[in-house]
Amino acid sequence: MESTSDYRSSSIEIPLNPHDPFREVLALARPQTVAPVPLRATAPWSARFLPFPHIKLGVVVEGECWLCVDGLEPLLLSTGDFYLLGNPPPYAIGSSIETVRDSKEPLHEETSVSGPGVPRGAVTYTCSVDFEFQDADVSTLFSSLPPAMLVKAGNADGDLLWNIATLLVREIERQQPGRSLVLEHLSQILLVHMLRSHAGSSQEPLGWLASVADDGIGAALRAIHAEPSHRWTLEELATVAMMSRSAFAANFRKRVGRPPLDYVIEWRMQLARAALRTDDSLTAIATSIGYKSESAFSTAFRRVVGVSPREFRVSLHASQRGRISGNSVPAGPSEFYKMESRDD
């Protein structure tokens, strides 16, 4: 039976919806796509990265390497494998676990010997893109991402990802007109497909990503994003999801990771943070996200964010002045890039 709800993904007609949670969450984070120099190395080699609020999305174009993220088991990446790191702790990649763990001094016994009939060390070629975020608060985005996500070449989504990555690698390697625009859009397409793959296979709470993984819960999430000023009740959202109230509450918490009405409030506060960057009055902002008065909005904002809307706006302006004066310019992950390779 086809639902008559405007928010259900089972509808035959699928209009371009400006309230798509994917679009909105990424837009609020204000990502900037950065394509580091492609990494081509001969074993033994390693590359180390310091933590920085960003998403790194990469593919192994040739060869294999180890990805080691602090606190996680090492992952072996082979040709055609894709990885995504969401706001990761310190991490490194290299030709072996040993060289990654001791990146300042690759082990000599792994060094290939050059000479007649002796092959050189194994070559690895990886390409990646970084999504850096201009908004200091990207908790809504990162809370839905695992520290490390892997899509293997043989995965059902692998062929599609590889087709997109082929175009991405071609653009990274060539300096052609429109390169930055093509890279930006291809990177975003690849990111969306990686997140879809994660949402379709993960058994963990997904936050806003559940909007693409589940028709019922996703319908409720899309409704919240489409009408944040509506005074949603549990009954209304359960109706949108075509579930009983109790089943909806339990399933929403399991899939999203928090109760439905808590999610409504948190999403409103994310919108409020973005609106406080503008010159809109506090009364106008309060009305746009469903509060009847400025005082009710301020109380809710302080409870979630920890400061009042006025204090938050003042801190934003101070931060912007600091960036303009050059006193507070954050360094991107590419600035912390450290490459070590040895050919003997």
Phi and psi in degrees as a GROMACS rama.xvg file:
@    title "Ramachandran Plot"
@    xaxis  label "Phi"
@    yaxis  label "Psi"
@TYPE xy
-84.9465  132.035  GLU-2
-74.1478  147.526  SER-3
-91.697  -2.06086  THR-4
-67.2544  139.567  SER-5
-70.2549  -13.8042  ASP-6
-103.695  -3.91584  TYR-7
-85.7639  142.273  ARG-8
-80.3938  -3.48023  SER-9
-84.0615  -0.548084  SER-10
-64.7238  142.109  SER-11
-67.9723  -45.2388  ILE-12
-85.9512  130.775  GLU-13
-122.331  91.6906  ILE-14
-71.7529  159.852  PRO-15
-72.9185  108.502  LEU-16
-96.1066  117.107  ASN-17
-67.9038  -10.7736  PRO-18
-103.876  23.3227  HIS-19
-61.3696  123.204  ASP-20
-53.8098  -36.6038  PRO-21
-55.1704  -53.2791  PHE-22
-61.558  -43.2999  ARG-23
-70.979  -44.7352  GLU-24
-63.6348  -44.3114  VAL-25
-66.8528  -37.8203  LEU-26
-65.0216  -40.3077  ALA-27
-65.9248  -32.9541  LEU-28
-74.6211  -16.4003  ALA-29
51.5992  65.6995  ARG-30
-74.3388  149.13  PRO-31
-123.867  123.537  GLN-32
-84.6754  128.521  THR-33
-125.164  127.12  VAL-34
-106.29  100.445  ALA-35
-63.9357  166.51  PRO-36
-61.8653  134.171  VAL-37
-55.1772  144.494  PRO-38
-102.11  115.574  LEU-39
-124.643  121.835  ARG-40
-143.368  154.038  ALA-41
-110.549  131.295  THR-42
-59.0337  142.478  ALA-43
-88.9001  144.266  PRO-44
-153.181  164.001  TRP-45
-158.414  155.003  SER-46
-137.866  131.774  ALA-47
-117.695  143.299  ARG-48
-129.879  139.039  PHE-49
-89.1202  158.014  LEU-50
-66.1909  143.464  PRO-51
-161.707  139.491  PHE-52
-66.0975  97.5806  PRO-53
-162.292  171.431  HIS-54
-115.673  129.028  ILE-55
-109.951  129.942  LYS-56
-124.537  122.844  LEU-57
-138.697  163.283  GLY-58
-139.533  141.736  VAL-59
-88.1316  111.304  VAL-60
-81.6602  -33.276  VAL-61
-151.869  141.567  GLU-62
81.3551  -153.289  GLY-63
-151.171  161.289  GLU-64
-158.863  168.604  CYS-65
-104.49  136.332  TRP-66
-109.422  120.039  LEU-67
-121.082  112.453  CYS-68
-107.759  129.027  VAL-69
-51.846  128.563  ASP-70
90.3043  -5.69415  GLY-71
-121.631  159.686  LEU-72
-69.4679  142.47  GLU-73
-58.9218  144.808  PRO-74
-116.669  128.647  LEU-75
-89.2801  122.763  LEU-76
-107.177  132.657  LEU-77
-119.623  173.353  SER-78
-52.6624  128.096  THR-79
91.0244  -5.02269  GLY-80
-82.0819  143.089  ASP-81
-115.799  145.262  PHE-82
-134.878  150.654  TYR-83
-134.967  128.978  LEU-84
-114.659  124.895  LEU-85
-107.42  107.563  GLY-86
48.7335  54.38  ASN-87
-75.7032  156.394  PRO-88
-71.4775  -174.948  PRO-89
-51.9747  139.747  PRO-90
-148.154  165.34  TYR-91
-152.733  156.786  ALA-92
-128.82  153.252  ILE-93
-172.969  177.113  GLY-94
-74.3882  -18.7547  SER-95
-154.695  163.834  SER-96
-63.1587  -36.6179  ILE-97
-65.1879  -44.5033  GLU-98
-68.1457  -30.9505  THR-99
-67.5406  -43.2622  VAL-100
-70.4233  -24.9549  ARG-101
-128.717  62.0042  ASP-102
-67.9458  -17.7136  SER-103
-74.5171  -21.545  LYS-104
-147.251  85.6461  GLU-105
-54.682  145.07  PRO-106
-67.9175  133.421  LEU-107
-67.3392  -28.7131  HIS-108
-70.9408  -13.4698  GLU-109
-93.2738  -5.11666  GLU-110
-73.9177  130.069  THR-111
-77.3801  147.391  SER-112
-97.519  124.875  VAL-113
-84.2575  143.634  SER-114
162.722  172.426  GLY-115
-57.0552  124.583  PRO-116
77.2861  2.01077  GLY-117
-108.548  117.435  VAL-118
-68.757  149.204  PRO-119
-73.304  174.793  ARG-120
-61.1343  154.946  GLY-121
-60.5571  137.641  ALA-122
-95.1049  135.591  VAL-123
-123.191  137.362  THR-124
-131.329  117.987  TYR-125
-125.604  149.056  THR-126
-125.741  144.156  CYS-127
-147.829  163.697  SER-128
-132.098  145.655  VAL-129
-110.041  139.031  ASP-130
-107.32  104.911  PHE-131
-93.8796  150.279  GLU-132
-120.267  129.562  PHE-133
-78.7259  -22.8681  GLN-134
-85.1867  128.316  ASP-135
-67.8227  -25.6379  ALA-136
-106.803  98.3206  ASP-137
-118.708  31.4929  VAL-138
-62.9731  -35.3177  SER-139
-61.8653  -39.8369  THR-140
-69.9592  -52.3767  LEU-141
-68.8257  -28.6623  PHE-142
-65.3417  -19.1707  SER-143
-96.1879  0.0853241  SER-144
-110.833  141.048  LEU-145
-75.971  158.544  PRO-146
-59.3657  -34.1017  PRO-147
-145.437  134.803  ALA-148
-131.196  138.126  MET-149
-128.39  130.87  LEU-150
-117.295  112.49  VAL-151
-76.1739  156.817  LYS-152
-57.5504  -33.9196  ALA-153
-84.6495  -0.213813  GLY-154
-64.539  154.971  ASN-155
-59.3346  -29.369  ALA-156
-89.477  -5.04338  ASP-157
-62.1146  -41.5308  GLY-158
-63.761  -43.6454  ASP-159
-63.5557  -45.5169  LEU-160
-61.2214  -40.1368  LEU-161
-65.0467  -38.6369  TRP-162
-61.8806  -42.0146  ASN-163
-67.5672  -42.5804  ILE-164
-64.748  -32.654  ALA-165
-58.9932  -43.3637  THR-166
-67.0836  -40.0247  LEU-167
-62.5021  -46.7489  LEU-168
-62.1002  -40.9248  VAL-169
-60.3024  -41.7597  ARG-170
-69.7044  -38.4615  GLU-171
-62.549  -38.0833  ILE-172
-78.1075  -20.1095  GLU-173
-118.856  135.791  ARG-174
-91.7105  94.0408  GLN-175
-126.591  157.28  GLN-176
-57.0315  138.789  PRO-177
79.1216  8.54047  GLY-178
-57.6394  -46.4  ARG-179
-63.996  -37.9677  SER-180
-66.7435  -44.3196  LEU-181
-63.9837  -43.5672  VAL-182
-61.3327  -42.2624  LEU-183
-60.8851  -46.52  GLU-184
-73.3561  -40.6151  HIS-185
-63.1628  -39.9054  LEU-186
-62.6964  -42.3604  SER-187
-67.132  -38.5128  GLN-188
-62.6149  -44.392  ILE-189
-63.6535  -41.0128  LEU-190
-61.0073  -46.2011  LEU-191
-60.8426  -43.1336  VAL-192
-68.5645  -35.1193  HIS-193
-64.1893  -42.847  MET-194
-67.648  -37.2488  LEU-195
-60.9031  -43.1215  ARG-196
-61.4423  -42.9255  SER-197
-63.87  -45.3344  HIS-198
-63.3325  -33.1708  ALA-199
-77.8478  -16.1609  GLY-200
-117.446  -17.4263  SER-201
-77.9778  142.938  SER-202
-102.256  0.762513  GLN-203
-88.0087  160.7  GLU-204
-56.5368  138.077  PRO-205
-109.898  -5.36629  LEU-206
60.0138  -139.533  GLY-207
-64.2053  -20.7137  TRP-208
-64.1112  -18.7045  LEU-209
-63.6245  -14.3647  ALA-210
-65.4606  -20.4657  SER-211
-105.516  -9.16482  VAL-212
-101.882  -14.7801  ALA-213
-143.393  129.731  ASP-214
-68.3162  -43.92  ASP-215
-73.2419  -58.3438  GLY-216
-64.3752  -37.8916  ILE-217
-61.4023  -38.151  GLY-218
-61.822  -41.034  ALA-219
-65.9208  -40.8636  ALA-220
-63.5557  -42.7229  LEU-221
-64.9298  -33.5248  ARG-222
-66.0361  -43.1734  ALA-223
-61.2643  -43.3448  ILE-224
-69.652  -33.7703  HIS-225
-74.093  -33.2383  ALA-226
-133.406  69.504  GLU-227
-67.0448  -21.4443  PRO-228
-83.2324  -11.3621  SER-229
-69.8076  141.503  HIS-230
-84.4236  78.6987  ARG-231
-65.2624  140.211  TRP-232
-114.556  164.129  THR-233
-62.4925  -38.3836  LEU-234
-63.3259  -43.4479  GLU-235
-63.655  -44.9687  GLU-236
-66.5818  -36.7789  LEU-237
-64.3037  -36.1462  ALA-238
-65.9158  -42.6831  THR-239
-59.3352  -40.3823  VAL-240
-79.5741  -6.38274  ALA-241
58.4808  47.5643  MET-242
-133.89  163.103  MET-243
-70.0799  160.35  SER-244
-58.7275  -46.7726  ARG-245
-67.477  -42.6485  SER-246
-64.992  -39.9552  ALA-247
-64.0569  -47.5321  PHE-248
-58.5719  -43.6137  ALA-249
-68.3754  -44.2986  ALA-250
-68.9891  -37.6557  ASN-251
-62.8719  -46.1369  PHE-252
-63.291  -38.8333  ARG-253
-67.2859  -43.2766  LYS-254
-81.8384  -35.34  ARG-255
-97.9921  -32.1494  VAL-256
102.017  2.08955  GLY-257
-156.829  161.029  ARG-258
-64.5122  153.673  PRO-259
-56.2316  -47.1284  PRO-260
-73.0482  -26.5815  LEU-261
-65.0421  -40.3922  ASP-262
-63.5869  -40.44  TYR-263
-56.8087  -47.6132  VAL-264
-65.2399  -44.0131  ILE-265
-64.0942  -38.3432  GLU-266
-68.0141  -39.0463  TRP-267
-59.1782  -40.4213  ARG-268
-69.7138  -32.5738  MET-269
-63.6902  -42.8138  GLN-270
-64.6291  -37.1731  LEU-271
-65.111  -41.854  ALA-272
-56.9983  -43.4587  ARG-273
-66.9097  -41.2633  ALA-274
-66.6607  -29.3554  ALA-275
-70.6048  -9.23313  LEU-276
-77.4783  -17.2461  ARG-277
-92.7512  -176.198  THR-278
-95.3828  9.02916  ASP-279
-60.2167  143.928  ASP-280
-69.6535  158.047  SER-281
-63.3827  -33.0997  LEU-282
-64.8836  -43.569  THR-283
-64.3381  -41.0121  ALA-284
-64.3879  -44.0302  ILE-285
-58.2159  -45.2524  ALA-286
-64.9299  -38.7597  THR-287
-66.8331  -22.3177  SER-288
-114.218  15.1965  ILE-289
100.011  13.8316  GLY-290
-104.52  138.103  TYR-291
-78.1433  -19.3419  LYS-292
-144.234  159.502  SER-293
-64.9351  -35.8964  GLU-294
-67.7732  -39.8411  SER-295
-64.6529  -40.4189  ALA-296
-62.9414  -45.4701  PHE-297
-62.6565  -39.1526  SER-298
-63.7845  -45.6131  THR-299
-66.0856  -40.8203  ALA-300
-63.6251  -45.1518  PHE-301
-63.4143  -37.7171  ARG-302
-64.7573  -38.3073  ARG-303
-86.1958  -45.1115  VAL-304
-91.0022  -32.4146  VAL-305
104.95  -12.8129  GLY-306
-135.993  165.614  VAL-307
-76.1243  161.122  SER-308
-57.122  -39.7276  PRO-309
-63.5919  -43.719  ARG-310
-64.2459  -39.1454  GLU-311
-63.2036  -43.1869  PHE-312
-64.9705  -40.3449  ARG-313
-62.0904  -41.7284  VAL-314
-66.5674  -34.886  SER-315
-62.5871  -46.5573  LEU-316
-63.5076  -38.9734  HIS-317
-64.6675  -40.2417  ALA-318
-65.3524  -40.7937  SER-319
-64.9125  -39.8384  GLN-320
-64.5259  -36.6275  ARG-321
-65.2343  -40.3351  GLY-322
-67.4171  -39.4656  ARG-323
-63.8107  -38.4141  ILE-324
-78.7309  -9.19684  SER-325
85.1298  11.5006  GLY-326
-88.9101  -12.9087  ASN-327
-145.354  71.482  SER-328
-107.372  112.73  VAL-329
-67.8538  143.08  PRO-330
-86.5683  135.249  ALA-331
-80.1188  167.38  GLY-332
-60.8884  -30.5417  PRO-333
-66.5866  -24.2863  SER-334
-75.1417  -17.8494  GLU-335
-97.0648  3.84843  PHE-336
-65.7273  130.246  TYR-337
-132.518  116.145  LYS-338
-110.537  133.912  MET-339
-132.817  127.593  GLU-340
-144.539  150.834  SER-341
-138.711  128.935  ARG-342
-119.702  122.14  ASP-343
